[in-house]
Amino acid sequence: MAASTALASSNSRMPRVTIDTEALKANWRTLDALNGKARTGAAVKADGYGLGAGLVAEALFEAGCRDFFVAWVEEGVSLRASLDGADRRDARIYVLQGLALADVPACLEAGLIPVLSNLAEIAAWGEGLERAGCSAPAALQFETGMNRLGLDAAEIPIVKAAQAGGALDIRLLMSHLASADEGTEQREAQRLQFLAICENFPGVERSLANSAGSFLGEGYAFDLTRPGIALYGGRAGAPSDGKLKPVATLTAAILQVRAAKAGEAAGYGAAAKLARDTRIATVGLGYADGYPRAASGAGVPLRETRPGAMAFVAGHMVPVLGRVSMDLTLLDVTSVPTDLVEPGMRAEFFGANVSIDAVADAAGTIAYELLTGLGKRVERVY
Ligand SMILES: *Cc1c(COP(=O)(O)O)cnc(C)c1O
């Protein structure tokens, strides 16, 4: 199924990301199998890590997922509309951040569960419920070491008072790991602090682990895990994540193939100086599509410390040549037999052959940023 952008059509030469929903479901099942008793949720914020929250969540629902996490109320409202089938109503949608009084009606109408991270949000939620004359479940997020969002343990008495007053129906307790993917002491300190906080709310479900945390064993899984990047095939920093499959494949069409001579240069700033005769494929993908300029083959600061990104053309790994520009990227296809490369064919920029993490490393970033940065004009195909 081809979905989305008004600009693209399925035979278009525009950039395309192909989303393998079977691989997505398989990744969810792999993660779910890691933590026997705990349920496995899914972070589908930022439009399902750039891949399309509605279709991603639909596939995950089919795999068995019932707990979905988005960042904003607006994202939750549109996710609820996507998961509209009768049985889909029992999907729980948690909104991770920024609840304001004005958001409460939309939350109630869409049946969203706000994650309240400070006393002002708790107050806004309480007031919104009072105005609406109803009650509804909420989640609480506690700060345990990240210093980002969350209630402090010292605020527990105030929270307990709100709970006793009937204004707060706490359905889930949360905190977030700062260094789940690094073998530091911080994560264990966070786990212990979270445990101590949860003792104040007996019987309430608990959730701590993101993707990397899902690999840390049952001590971290609690009742519900919240993986994101691992579902989408990105490295979660755990040894066992070799089992996770790539989900997103970014391809773009070759628009022209040129034979350039040794001594010439290619691209902006003449950053790529050609030491030998070079065949150059000009591909219709650029930083405006979210393919990072920092992945360039030359002419950007990172090239002083590490090689540029590779792409995959007709069965061959080939380097990005010179600077990535806004709408175009050059590939050095000299190593690919001439008759195998022609305009119209597609080059893979990440996917099964080019790991998204390798591209991220070359560009000095992480797979999260590559996925969520995919541009609007990249066609999504499922
Ligand atoms: C984004 C996010 C997740 C998922 O993180 P991954 O590293 O992608 O698994 C889980 N919990 C919270 C609170 C988040 O913001």
Ligand as a Chemical Component Dictionary entry (heavy atoms), coordinates in Angstrom:
data_LIG
# 
_chem_comp.id                   LIG 
_chem_comp.type                 NON-POLYMER 
_chem_comp.pdbx_formal_charge   0 
_chem_comp.three_letter_code    LIG 
# 
loop_
_chem_comp_atom.comp_id 
_chem_comp_atom.atom_id 
_chem_comp_atom.alt_atom_id 
_chem_comp_atom.type_symbol 
_chem_comp_atom.charge 
_chem_comp_atom.model_Cartn_x 
_chem_comp_atom.model_Cartn_y 
_chem_comp_atom.model_Cartn_z 
_chem_comp_atom.pdbx_ordinal 
LIG C1 C1 C 0 10.938 7.861 23.535 1  
LIG C2 C2 C 0 10.649 7.237 24.828 2  
LIG C3 C3 C 0 10.676 5.843 24.961 3  
LIG C4 C4 C 0 11.211 4.924 23.887 4  
LIG O1 O1 O 0 12.619 5.051 23.834 5  
LIG P1 P1 P 0 13.526 4.134 22.882 6  
LIG O2 O2 O 0 14.906 4.467 23.293 7  
LIG O3 O3 O 0 13.221 4.564 21.483 8  
LIG O4 O4 O 0 13.164 2.741 23.133 9  
LIG C5 C5 C 0 10.258 5.311 26.164 10 
LIG N1 N1 N 0 9.850  6.105 27.186 11 
LIG C6 C6 C 0 9.830  7.448 27.092 12 
LIG C7 C7 C 0 9.395  8.260 28.265 13 
LIG C8 C8 C 0 10.242 8.060 25.929 14 
LIG O5 O5 O 0 10.260 9.395 25.851 15 
# 
loop_
_chem_comp_bond.comp_id 
_chem_comp_bond.atom_id_1 
_chem_comp_bond.atom_id_2 
_chem_comp_bond.value_order 
_chem_comp_bond.pdbx_ordinal 
LIG C1 C2 SING 1  
LIG C2 C3 SING 2  
LIG C2 C8 DOUB 3  
LIG C3 C4 SING 4  
LIG C3 C5 DOUB 5  
LIG C4 O1 SING 6  
LIG O1 P1 SING 7  
LIG P1 O2 DOUB 8  
LIG P1 O3 SING 9  
LIG P1 O4 SING 10 
LIG C5 N1 SING 11 
LIG N1 C6 DOUB 12 
LIG C6 C7 SING 13 
LIG C6 C8 SING 14 
LIG C8 O5 SING 15 
# 
